Amino acid sequence: MLRPGLCRLLPGLLTRAAQVWGRCCSSQTSKHGQYSVVSLYHLNRVERVGEVVRDIRGWLEEVGATGRVYFNSQGVNCQMCLESDKLEMFKEVLGNKLGVEQDQLRVKVHLADFNVFRKLRVRQGKLLENLDDDADIISERGEHLDREGWNTVLDDDSRSLVLVIRNGYEWDVGRFRGAERPQFRKFREFEDMADEVVDKVKDKEQKVLMYCTGGIRCEVFSSMLIKRGLEEVYQLKDGVLGYGEGDLEDTRHWEGNLFVFDDRLVVPIDGVVGGDHDQPVSVCRHCGVLADMVYNCNSLQCNQVHVSCMQCAVGMQGCCSVQCRDMTSHHFVARNSRQWPRGVEGGKMIG
């Protein structure tokens, strides 16, 4: 018998399952590269934010885009997906609204064979936690290092402190060699983390390097370190997404794949599944074998992100632990076709 709480959630879950499973199956036949997964942020004064939000939302709705696009007076933060033949027009439309040249937007693109977000959200508000309309919050930021500069420091200065401005489960999937697994989980913990870094490197002639997925988290965190008196603070320009545009030699300091906040969940740093950069280092939480996919725990009370091989995911019903599995009576909802074997019951909601 289903628990009362699950009964109330069931209609929405069934609808979500139908949508996701349909996309998972259709991705098997869609033309590769039909969709472009777009990541960008641009920090520059935006005038008439409300007008920009209205116009960009209208255009994105018209072309069927999905994802998250946030504006405020400091700039824009965008992770979205649209059909690839609309990409250049999007750059033109956004550049015109912001009054900047397209190349200033530094758009990073992965190709996908399905629409990787569930819906479209375009809003005026925080670009990121600690990145609202306060114009002074990131007036000073760490120096940007491009791929070549980043590699040079890592090659020549083994004393550099490499900070991962990401979650622990993101580190599990892939990281720069020598970077320690981060302990913080929420942006509100940035202040405490910044204090810890200062205590670790003060009175030392030590470079502080930091990276995140696309770069915007480092804009905030590097500013915190500089305000605390650190001077040699550097950030990876355009984050791992920018670094991943290089060839194998150019990306030699990276190991593993990349966690992304969309329904692909895990991709190589260049976005090409099965390509040269597709080299998983993450291990299954349950059995310890190499595994290239993550799962949100299927327990409605947990939802913990964890790495699992497909065999264990099936056996554990998508849960992170035996305890969660034993409390879960519903089937697992796959977010992409790499999460669940085709034809195996449990990969969709069936009641």
N, C-alpha and C positions, 0 to 999 in steps of 0.2 A: 504494500500500500504506500502511495506517495505521501510524504509529509505535507502538512498544510501550507508551509512556506513555499515548498516547491510547486505545489498546485497553483499558487498565485503567480509564480514566475513562468509557468510552463507555456502559456500562449506566446509570450514574447520570445522565449527561447526557441520555440518551434519555428516562428517566423524567421528569427536570426539563422537558425540551422538551415532552413531551406535556401536562404539567400547565399550563405557561405558555401554550402555544399554544391550548389549550382555553379558558383564561381570556380570552386576547386575542380569540378569536372570539366567545365568549359575551358579551363586553362590548358587542358590536355590537347585541345584542338585549335586554340587561338594562335594566330600568327605571332611568332616571337618578336618582341619589340613593338607590338601594337600600342602599348602604353608607355609613357615616360613618367618615371617617379622623380619628382623635382624637389630639390632641397636648396634653400637659399635663405640668407638673412642679409639685411642691409641696414646699417645704423647711420642714419642721416636725418636731419630735421624734416618732418612731414607736415605740410600745411593742409588744412581742411581735411582732417582725418576722416570725419564722418562721410564726406563726399567720396573720398577714395574707397572706403569700405563699401559703400553702396554700389559704386560703379564696378569695382572688381568682383564683388559678389554676383552682380547681375551677369557679367560676362562669363564667369566660371560656371554659373548655373546653366547658362545657355549652351555651353559646350559639354556639359555633363562631367565636369571635373569633380574630384572628391579630395578630402584631406583637410588640413588645418592651415589657415592663413590669418595671422594676427597682426594688427596695425596699432601703433600709437604715435605720439609726436616724435618719438626717437627713431622710428623706422618700421621694418617689417620682418617677421619671422614666418617662414613658409615651408611646409612639408605637404606635398600634394601629388595627385596623379591625374593625368589626362591623356587623351589619345595623342600619339606622337606627332601626328600631322598638325596638331594645334599648338605645339610647343613654341615655335618661333613667334607665332602671333601673341601668345601669352607674354613672352619677353617684351615684345613691342608695347603691348597694352600696359603692362606694369611699369616699364621704363618711362612711358609717356606720363602716367599718372604721378610717378614720383619725381619726374623731372631729371632723370639720370640716363646715361647711355647704357645700352644693354650689357656691355662688357663689365660695367661697374657692379652689376648685380651678382656676378660670379656664380651663375646657376650651375649646380651639380646635378647630373642626370644618370639614373640607372634605367635600363630598359626592362620591361616586364611583359608577361603574356596575359595578365589579368589586372583588373582595377584593384589596387592593393589597399584602399581605404574603404570604410563602410559608408561614409556620408561626407558632406561638405560643411565645414564650419569656417565662416569668415566673420571676424569680430574686431571691435575696438577694445583694447585692454592691454594687459601685460603681455609683452613679447615672451617673457620667461619670468619665473619667480625672481624677484629683486631687479627686474628690468621693466619698470613702469614709466610713467611720464616724468619722473624726477630727472631733469636734464643733467645733473651733476654726478649721477651714480656711476657712470663709466667714462668720466672725463679723461681719466688716465687708464691706459690698458697696457698689457704686456706686448712686447714687440712681436710682430708676426714673422715667423720663419716659413719660407716655402719648403717644398719637399727637399730640395738640394741643401738648403741651409740647415734644416732639421737633421738630415743625415750626416752632415759635416760635424755638427756638435756631438751627435751620438758616436760617430767614428772616433773623434779626437779627444773627447772629454768624458772619461768614465765616471767622474765624480758628480756629474749632473744629476739632479733629482728629477725623475720623470713622474709627473702626477697624472692620474687617470681621473678626469672630471666626468665620470660616468658611474653607473651602478655596478655592483659586484657581479651580477649575472651578465652584464655586458662584457666585463673583463673575462669571465669564464669562456665566452665564445671566441674572443680574440683580443690581442693587446700588443703593445710594443714590448720587446724583450727587456727585462729588467724592471718593468713597472710593477709596483705592488698592487695587489687586489684592494680596491677602495672599500672603506668600511661604512661610509655614509650612504643613506638611502633617500633622503629628502633634501630639496634645495634649502630648506630652512636650517639645515645643518652646515651650510657653507661657512657661516661665521666661525663656528667652533673649529672646522677643518682648517680655515685660514690661520687661526691662532696656533694650531698644532704645527703647521708648516713653518711659520715664523720661528717658533721655538726650536724647530729641528735645524734650521739653516742659519739662524742669526749668528753673527760673529764668525761666519765662515765665508770664504770666497767660493761660493757654490752657485752655479746656474740653476734656476728652477724652470723646467720645461713642462708644459701641460698640453693635453689634447682632449678632445671630445669628438662626437660624431661629425658635426658640421662646423663647429667653431664658436657658436654663440655662447655656450656655457662658459667657455674660457674667457670670453670678453668680460663677463661678470666676475669670475673668480680671480683673474689676473689683476683686475682693478682693486679687489679687496687686499691682495698681497702688497701692491704698490702703496696703497694708503696706509699700510702697516709698516712701511719703511724699507721693504725689499727693493733692490734696484735691478738685479739681473733676472728679470722675469720675461719668459718667452712663451709664445703659444703657436701651435701648429696652424698655419694659414689654411682655412677651409676644412680643418679637421681631417678625420680619417677618410672622408669622402673625397677630399682633394688629393690626399696622399695616394689613394687607391687608383688614381688615374695614371700612375706611372707603371713601367714594366716591372718584371720580377726583381731586377737589380736595383731599380729605383726604390722599390718598396721592401728592401732586404731586412729592415729592422722590425717589420711587422710579422706576427705569427698568428695563424688562425683566420677566422672569418669575422663577420661584422653583424652584431645585433642591430635590427632596425625596428622602429616603432610603427610598423604597419603589418599587414597580413602575410608578408613574406617571412617575417620574423628573423631569419638568418640568411645572409647572402655573403659571397666573397666581397672583398673590399672594392672590386671593380664592378660588382653586380652581376657577373656572369657565372651562373651556376654550372659546374662541370668544366670551367675553364682553368687556365694555368694558376690563377690565384685561389682557386677553391681547395683549401688545405686545412681541414678542421683540426683543431687541437683540443676541443672540449670533449669531456668524457661523460658518459651516462651516469646519472646520479645513482641508479639502481645497481648496475652490473659493472661499471667501470670501463666499458669499451669506448673507443672513439665514436662520437655521435655528432651529427651536423645539424640538429634541430632542437629548439626549445619549446616548452609547453607551459601554458598557464594551468596550474593545478585545477583539475576538473571539479574539485569540491567547491561548492558555493560559499563555504565558510573560509576558504584558504586563498586560492588564486595565485599562489607563489609561482614565480617564473623559475623554471628548472630545465636542465639539459637532460634529454633522454634519447636512447636509441628507440627505433620504431617498435622493435619486439617487446621491450619493456613497457613502452607506452601503451601497447595493446593489453598486455597482461595487467597493468596497473590502471587501466581505464583512463589514462591521461592524468592520473593523480601523482603527487610528489611523494607520497608515503602510503604504507599499508593502512595506517589509521585513517587517512583521508579517503582512500579507496573504500574501506569498509563502511564509511558514512555516506557514500555517494551511490545513489540509485539510478541516476540518469546517464545516458550515453554521452560520449565525448563528441564535441563539435569541432571538426577540423577547420583550421583557418587557411590552409593551403594544401595542395596535393602531395607535398613532401612530408606532411605530418602523420598520415595514416594510410595503410595499405588499401588499395582499391578492392572493393568487394568484401571487406571484412566488416561484419556488423559491429557497431559501436562508433563508427566514424561519422554518424549523424544522429540527430534526435529522432527516435521512432516511438516515443511514448514512455 
